[in-house]
Amino acid sequence: MNRLFLIILTFSLFAINCNGQKATNPKIEKVFLEKADTTKNYYTIIYPSKLPWTGYIFLIPGFGETAENVLQQTDLPNKLALNGILTIIPTFQDGVLSFGVDSLSQQSFDRILKDVTSKHKLIDQKFYVGGFSIGGSCAIKYAENSAIKPTAVFAIDPPLDFERFYNSAKRDIRLSKENEANEENVYMVDRLEKETGGSPKTNLTGYYAISPYSFSDTTQTAIKKLTKMPLRIYTEPDINWWLKERGSDFTSMNATECSAMINELNRLGNQNAELITTQYKGYRQPENRRHPHSWSIVDNDELIKWLLK
């Protein structure tokens, strides 16, 4: 439990009080699919102030994040609503510890999507999906396999290749001094072994199954489903920050597989797949603390123009 608590503290960002927002901000509502359990299978919905709506979007938090965390870290949900886009921030089957790319999370995604579209009669509306970190992984995974294909997808610095992720975490643990291994990496190794049924050496197909992109999968099975999908991936590859602050290098950064996936999609003919790199835009609130793996690397106004285009 102590380890889990540390992980939640690491991944979660301080919450805000939605009720304390300015009156000019869009209406926010929380909807629970299971009234008896308010820890999972629910969503926060941010309503545009005027009709007609121009579409709806599922905005998926990072690992450990609540909707309140998202609203503190970025004004993207409010700006989406101001541009007429109904915004849904989901919490899946395992609550804030949902892994996003696993089958239970994807099924929970479907369940929430059906609830939203049924209640608000969104059949003919444009449908967008995006997310931060593992929420971005979830968004791309959903776009690959969903029956209802999104109009466009974006992801903010997502881990995409979980074979690489596992091996990078194991390497970091090996290189660490005794009893000083990063708790995030220890947890993620255990979690990946649980989700896939082993390590990449013992069950590589399990890693291919959950990864939105796999560098070593020469069949390109997952990404071939995205050859016609407008897709953006944002990343801020500040290698000097990672070396100094985390003792990490390029082999541990999500930017490696983000660039590899976009490159392969371009070569497969998808010229609407693009990588957007930034510099010195990553900061976390409320302290305005420097961190390149942050919601803030996105130019929200420009992203919304791209979505509406």
Order of alpha helices (4+ residues) and beta strands (2+ residues): alpha-beta-beta-beta-alpha-alpha-beta-alpha-beta-alpha-beta-alpha-alpha-alpha-beta-alpha-alpha-beta-beta-beta-alpha
